[in-house]
Amino acid sequence: MATHLKFPPSDSVVRTRAVNAETYMSLYAQRFMEPEVQGYEIVNFTSICFLIEHPTLNQKVLFDCGARKDLENYSPATKAKLSAILKGIRVEADVNDILLDANIDLDSINSMIWSHWHWDHHGAPENFPSSVEVVVGPGFSKEFMPGYPTSPDAALLDANFEGRTVREIDFESSSLQIGQFRAYDFFGDGSFYLLDTPGHAIGHMCGLARTTPTTFVFLGGDICHFYGMVRPSPGVPLPDPVPSGHLDDGFPSPCPCSLFTDHHPRVESRSVEAKTTPFFEVTSAIPSSYHDYNIARNSVKAMQDFDASPDVLVCIAHDPTLLKVLPVLNDQPDEDLNDWKARGYKEKLLWGWLNDLPREGNPGRPTLVDGIWRDGKRVPDVEQLSPSR
């Protein structure tokens, strides 16, 4: 599959660092993936962002900004949505504070790129200097501006945009395509691309950071929410037994494929299909976290080409395994992902998600967060939190 990819040649690279957005969530799996599987009714999410630095242009951009710690300051429409979809959430820090703790001046950030507009990806942009532009995908401005309170039902805030440039990427103006995705050369030298990856949300984009002249990190945002929606695939077949790797977190190591596929509604154990077909796909249920599930399924299939390439490390935003394997700015600010291939990060990440799957109908992992937490205290409902701005 990976042979279909044609990366434009370039010797320009960007320094790519991962940021733990310190957002911890437990949500209802049926809103994200199907089929429903006994023991996997609740899915645990963490959240990862990326700091991209161009060494010769002296520019830094954030790809995604996590959730905001002050949940009370979301718009009323967003707070109502959170109350409906969350089993639990705890946000321990704002990304702007994480950057400051790592001695990164906020004035040095040129752009905040939002993979999409959802509450757990745009952070609190008003905490950044007005010189930092917001970069969004196609259709964003028409759909989501102005914000609240100018538009009483808006998901975002007027304060998110006040005094700053909002730049909407126009993929129509670019003839570039990488794999099956339209692409936009962000710095103009082949070091960092934005990819048009629709389906989950209006204007959803992924990033593709060149970490050496021939290797890349695919910044997946919410193109999907679980690696079991991507793998196994024809390009990344499931080994049996699955190597346990080094993910010793006090829970059982990944199970043999037969332990899950024996009881899986979509595939039969030990068949070729079981080893080359993702265990889940984008949900068709209503309500759903996906704007258009058919388009989203096509985007996930197109991403499988990147996932199958030995030269691409795919990172989706909410996979807890990433935080067990990758160095993050929070506690290793000098470490980056540019040598990911030499360090074997891809091999360590491929099958760690199997740890989350149920065994004989019992959850593979306990619920990460139960209830809504603010400043170390459980609150009854996000909607009951009064704005503190």
N, C-alpha and C positions, 0 to 999 in steps of 0.2 A: 504493500500500500504506500509506503513512504516514497517509493520511486516516482509517484505522481507529483511530488513537491519539487518546485524549481525555485530555489532561493536566489534572488538577485545577488551577484557577487559584490563584496565590499570588504575593505580592510578596516573600516571604522567600527568600533565597538563602544558599548556603554557599560559603565560599572553598574551592576545590578545587585541591590541589597534587599533582603526580605525584612518586613516589619510585622511583628505580632501586634495586631490591632487590639489585643486584650479584650476581645468581645467573645462571650461564651453563651451559646444558645442551645436550647432543646425545642424542637418543633415537631409537628405532626407529619410523618413521612408521606402520607397519602397526598399531601399538597405538592410534593416534589417528584415522586417516582411511583411507578407501578411495575409489577403487580404488588398487591398488599401481601406481606409475609408475616405469619404469626411470630411474635417476639421482636419484630422490627417496626413497631407502630410509632416509636419516637426516634428521631434522628438527631444526633449531636453535631453541632457546628462550632468550629472556632473561626477566626477570620484573619486573613493575611493580606497585606498591602506590599507595595514595592517602591523603593526609592531608586530612580534611574538618574545617573549622572553622566553627562557628556564631557569627556576630559578635555577636549580642545575648545569647545564652544563655551565651557564654564557655565553650563546650565544644569539645573536639577529639576526633575519633575516627579511628582507622586502619581503612582497608578493606584487609584482607590484610596479612600481615607477612613474606612471602618465606620463604626457607629459613633454616636456622641454619648459621652458619659452622662450628661444632664438630660436624661430622657424627657423630663418635663418641658424642655424647650423645643421639642418637635411640634409641628403644626397639629391642630386638633384632628385633622383627617388622618394623619400618620399615627397619632396616639391611639385613635380608635381602631386602626388596623392592627397595631401591635397587640392590643388587648385580645383581639380575635384569633390571632395566629400562633401566639407564643405559649408553649408549655413552661418555658423559663428563659430568663435573660439576665446576664450580669456583664456590665461594661466597666472595666477597672481603670481605663485611662483613655484620654483623647489622643489621637495620633499627633496632633500638634505638640502636646506635652512630651510624648515619646521622643519626638525629634529633638526637642530642646534638651531633654535628659541625655541625649547622645551628642550634645554639643553641636547640633546643626542649627544654624541661624535660620529662622523662618523667612527672613528677607532674602536668603539665598535660593529659595524655592521659586521657580519661574511659573510652573503650571501645576494645577491639580487636575489630573485626568480621571474622570469618572467612568468606569466601565458601564455604569448605568445609574439611573436616578434613585434607586431604592435607598431607604433609610440607613441600611447597614453598610453603605458604600460611599456616601457623600460626606460623612462626618459633620464637622461644624466649621464650614469655610470662613465664617465671620471671625474666627479666631486667628486667621492668617492675615498678613498685610494685604491691603487692597491691590498691591502690585502683582499679586499672584492671580493669574487668570484661571478660570474654570473651563476645561475642555470637555465637550459632551458630544454624543453621537447624533446621527440624523434624526430629525423630527423633534428633538428635545425642546427647543425654544417655543415652538408653536403649541406644544402639548402642556408644558409645565411652567411657563412664565406668563404673567408675573406670579409671585408666590403669595403666601399668607402674610398679612391680613388683606392685601389688595384683592386677592381672590380667596374668599372665605373657605372654599373647599380644596384649596391647593395642598399638595403633598409636601412641597418645599416652602421655604420662608423668603420673604423679600430680603431679609437680612443676609441670606446666603449669597446674594448677588450684588448687594448695594455697593456702588463705587468700584466694582471690578469688571473686567472684561469677561464675557462669556463667549467662547469660540466654539462653534458647531462644525464638526468635521464634515466635509462634503466629499464623499467617496465617488460621486459622479464626476468630479473634476480630475480624478486620478485614473489612469489606464492600467495601473499596477494591480496584479493579482498574484497571491501566493497560495498555493493549493487551490481550494475551491472558494477562498474568501477574497473579496475586494480589499485592497490594502492602501494605506496612506503612509508615505515616508515622512515621519514626524520631524526629523532634523534635516532631511534632505540629503543624507549621505549613506543611507542604508543601514544605519546603526540601530534604529528603533522604528518599528512599524505599528500602526493601529490597524486592526482587522475588523471588517464589518461582519458581525456575528449575531444576526437577529434571532428572535424567538422568545427569549426570557422576558425582555422588557423593551419598550420603545427606545431605540438608539443604542442598544447594547453593543459594546465593542470589546475586543480582546487586544492584548499587546503582544508583540514579538520582539524581544530584546536580543540583539546580537552580542554574545558574550565572548566569543573569539571569532575570527573570520569565518569559521565553519560551524559554530555551535550557537544555539539559541535557547532562551527561556520563554516559554509560551505562558503569558499571564492571562489566565482563563476567566477571571471574574466569575460570573454566574452562568456561563454558557451551559453548565450543568452543576449539580450540587453534590454529586457523589461519584467516586471513580467506578463504582459498580454499574454506572450508566454508560461508561466508556469501554470498560474492560470486563472480561476478555474480549478480544477481537481477532479477526484473521491475521492482523499484523502483530498482535500481542496475545498469543494463545496462553491459556492457563496451564502451568505445569502441575503435575500431580505425582508426588506430594508437592505442595507449595513450600519453597524455602522459607524458614522462619525469620531469617535476617537477624537484626540486632535489636528489634523493638521489644525490649524487655521492660514492660510497664506494669508488671504485676498481674497481667491477665494472660489467658492462654494464647499461644502462638497461632498464626493463621492455620485454618483447618485444611485438610485435604479437600479438593474440589468436590469429591463424592459426598462429603458430609453435608454440604449445602445443596448441591444439585440433585441429590436423591429425592429431596422433598420440595424442589422448586417448581412452581407452576409452568415455567416457560421452557425448561430444558431437562433432559434426562442425563443422569450421571454417566460419565465415562464415554459419552458419545462425542463425535467431532464437534457437533453443534454446541455442546456444553462447554467446550474448551475455547470456542471462538465467538461466542455470543454474549454480549453484556447481560448481566443478571437482571438489570432493570432498564427501563426507558423512561423518558419524560412522561409524566402523568397526563392522562386525558381527563382526569377528574375535574369537577367544578365544585367549589372554587379551587383554583390552582395558583401557584406562584409564577406560572408561565403565561405570557401574553398570548402566544400562539404555539400550541404544543407541536403541531405538524412542522412548522418552520424551525422550532427549537430542535426537534429530532434530526432534521437535516443538518443543522449546525453541528450537533454532536457527532454525527457520522463524518462530517467533513473534518472535524478535529481529530478523529481517529488516525488520519494520515500523519498528522504531526506527532501524535502519541507513538506511532509505530516507528518513527525515525530515531535512530540512535544518536542523532545530533540535536534533538529537541527534548528539553525537560518541560513537561506540562504541569502547571500548577493551577488548580482551581481554588477559588477563594476560601472555601469553608471546610477543607479537609483537615481533620486534626492530626493526621500523620505528618503533614508538612512541618508542624511545629516540633515534632519529635526528631526530625532528621535535619532540617535546614538550620544553619546559623541565622539568628535574627538580630536586627539592630538593637533591640532592647537590652540584650546582655552581651552581645559580641559586635559592637558598632564598627569595628575595623574589618570584619569578615564580609565577604561578598560571595555571590554565586557564580562568578565568572569561570571558576575551575570546577564546576559541578560534575563535568564528565570524568575528569581525573579522579575526583573524590568518590565516584560511584553513587551519587545521590539518586540517580534514576533507578538503579537496581534496588536500592533500599526502599524506595517509595512505591514500587510497582504494585505490591500485594499487601501492604500494611492495612489497607481498608477492609480486608477480609476479617480482621479482628472485630469489626463492628457488627458483623452478621450474626444472626441468632444460631444457637445450637439446640436442635430438637425442640424448637418452639420457645426457647428461653433467650432473652436478650444477651447479646455478646458483650455489651457494655452497659453500665448503669446510666440513668439519666444524668446528664452533665450539670444541668441547672433546673431546679424545681422552683417555680415562682419568679416574680419580678423583683430584682434587687437594685437598690439605689443607696450608695454610700454605706455599704455593708449592712443595710437593713432591708428586710422584705417589705414591699409595699403592696397594697391590695389590688391596685389597678393603675396602669399607666395614665388612663384618662383622668384619674383623680389627682394627678400631680399638677400643681399650678405652675405656670411659667415663672421662671426666676430671673428672666432678663430685665 
